[in-house]
Structures are given as C-alpha cells and as structure tokens.
Amino acid sequence: MSGSSMVYVYKSLKSPRRWLYLAVKDAFAVVPGGLLDAFGAPSFVMAFDLNRHARLPKITPEQLRQALSDKGYLSHRVPFG
C-alpha cells in the first residue's frame, strides 16, 4: 500500500481502556449512536500513518485497516495484561 493512511485516535473518558480509531478526523457521524453514547465524549489523543506502524496494542494493522475501510471506524477495548 502506498501513500498516506492516516488514523485518528480518541480515548474514552468513560472507560479508560476503550479507544476509537477513525479514518477521518472528527468524523463521528460514521459511529453508531449507541456506541458513541456508551463511549462518551471522545478525547483526541493522536494521529498516525498506519503505513508506518507495524505494532499496535492488541490489534494488527491489517485488522485496523480493514475496519477503517469497511466502516470508517474501529472501537477497541484493550484488555488488562
């Protein structure tokens, strides 16, 4: 894959281990309302180019790329340990 594949990362203020990855910055309209309500107000953490990151916490770059391509977002809960 060539070019930039930017990912925008938000943390949940309700659940400290829940993260929201978006393909477009602040594009919360793609996230189902119930999921966004459970997530709470998203707090922007960072942006990164997925093509330059081979390691992510508890998810593969391929899984993230597929979710962003299919839905425009990924809600991810990092388990303890």
N, C-alpha and C positions, 0 to 999 in steps of 0.2 A: 504494500500500500504506500502511495506517495502522497506528498502534500501534508497539510496540517490537519490534525484530527483533534481539535480542542475539546476538552471536557471541563465542565464547571461543577465544582464540588461544594455541597452545602451540608452543614450539620444540623441535626435536630436539637432544639432547645428543650424538648420534652423527654427525649430518650438519648442519652449521651453516646450510645453505640450505634445509632442509626444515621446513615448517610444517604444523600440524594445526589446522583450524578445526572447532569443534563448535557445534551448535545448543543444547546443554545442557551447562552447566559440569561438567567431570569425568565425562562420560558416555562413558567409554572402551569400554563394552560394545558400542557400535554399530560400533566399528572392528574389522575382521577381525584375528584374532590374528597372522597372518603379517605384516601391515602394521605392527601395533603393535610386534612383535618387531624388525622392521627399523628402525622409527622410534626405538626406545629409550625410556627413561623420559621422558615429556613434562614439560616445564617451563613452567608457566603464565606468559604474558607480559602479556596484557591482555584486556579485554572492550570491545566497542564495539557501537553500534547501527548495523546495516547500512543503515538508512534515512537515516542522517546522513552516510554516507561514499560519495562518488561515485568516489573513486580508491583503488585497491588495487594492490599490486605484482604486475604481470603477470597479473592476472585481473580480469574485470569483476564488478561487484556482482551482475549477473544470473546469471553462472556460479556464483558462490558461493551465492547464494540458492537456485538450482535444486539444487545438490548437497546443501545442508543440508536442503532439503525432501524430496528423494528418499532420501538415505542417513543424514542426521543428522550427517555429517562431510564434510570435504574434506581430503585430504592434498595438499600443494602444494610443489613444489620450485621455488625461484626460481633461474633460470639466471644465470650471470655476465653482466654487461653489461646 
